[in-house]
Amino acid sequence: MTDGILTLTVNGEARRLVAEGQRTLLELLRDDLGLTGTKHGCDLGECGTCTVLVDGKPVLSCLTLATQTRGSEVTTVEGLADGLVPHPLQKAFAELGAAQCGYCTPGMLVTAAALLERNPQPDTDEIRQALAGNLCRCTGYIKILDAVKLAAGAVR
Amino acid sequence: MRLPAFGYLEPSTVEDAVELLAINPGAEIIAGGTDLIPNMKRRQISPSTVIALGTIDGMSGIQVDDDGGVTIGALTLLHDLAASSEVPAALASAAAEIGSPQIRNVATVGGNLCLDTRCGFINQTESWRLASGLCLKADGDVCWVAPKGEECVAVSSSDLAPVTVALDAEVGLVGPDGSRTLAASDLYRSDGIDHLGKSADEIVTALTVPPRPRWRTGYRKLRRRGTIDFPILGVAVAVEVADDGRVKDARIVLGAIAPAPMRMRQAEEALVGSRLDAEAIERAAELAAKPVRPYDNVDLGSRYRKWMAPVFITRALQDLR
């Protein structure tokens, strides 16, 4: 039985929170922790913009109960930069204009970061497969693929 | 959309989970939650209690059995099933086509096997459904797809379901009276509401695939987009090929056209004795597609889905050559 107290690590910081059983991870991050970088999109697991990393793996925060992440390490887009130095993916996205309206970008960034973590030099097909669950409503996919490739060079 | 309030329980053994299920009527089980959470957000179901299986040990993993078959724990992630070289090809490729990478990172084998049936009149927000009129599957008394019908025709939308039937697989169940196995073909019922042939107080613990040394298996899926979407036609095929290159036994099972996967026995029989040549495949595809009568209740039109049935069956069988 859950006591409603939730401990987890968010972007490297230990957090202790009170969360009702029906709280989603997305609500916890945005509403309780003020981490609004993670976006609220379809709310039904179809668009991927709410993607965060739980123990390094991309998952949909809108479909995850906060309580299911007890003891986990959660990384949001706010946690990608190293202090004031942006993540190579963030630099590459900015450099190539891989964000149009920008709403899908946080999900794209964390999903791509997880890909580069496990496969530092992905080919185009591997990038496409990894980002298959992240929709860009502006359909700006070419720049996004290019940016991940550029960042892969930098990460290397 | 906020989730309705519910009590959240985390048993540490399957037996405890079964007991909690028995004393909390109407409780729902959660594993990955990728089916349950959207359905709850849309208020298709509002269980007072949700019982999580994630904290139960020993229910995940893929294990090769002594007889050469494979046992897959119900909590095995679809990501891991898709990546497995130990399971029949059809099972891995069907798993790889379920949802998105993010969904496969949390969704489980048991969850997909027990996936709720889907329909354009039920997978809608509560306000949409109240405005259009409630249906048989949730709180209403009419089916908006087939208004004269008395049965719910929501569609079995599991990709693994037709594959498990084609592989003659079995599921392991644990309930108040202990454990038992059930043929995958008996796990599915042709009823969009009560679509599982297990009782509500039983939990699926594993999927067992018998040894299939001389079988070739495959899966083809029709959907609007190449990612994320549920199937609107799934074709699972398996053929046993004898030394002389002729088909000794065959399975053709169609998913996502009815409340349960449909085994096309006439077409299977037509394949037996053939060499899987173009002519035999065409005949089998025609026979298998003939009984397909999809309702207009999921994505794309029913006529298009019927039209695509022989095309996808042909492709699935061609993959096995």
Interface residues (C-beta under 8 A of the other chain):
Chain A: M1 T2 E20 G21 Q22 R23 T24 E27 D43 L44 G45 E46 G48 T51 K57 P58 V59 L60 C62 L63 T64 L65 T67 Q68 T111 Q129 A130 A132 G133 N134
Chain B: M1 R2 L3 P4 A5 F6 G7 Y8 L9 E10 I30 G33 T34 I37 P38 K41 R42 V50 A52 G54 G99 S100 P101 Q102 I103 N105 V106 G226 T227 I228
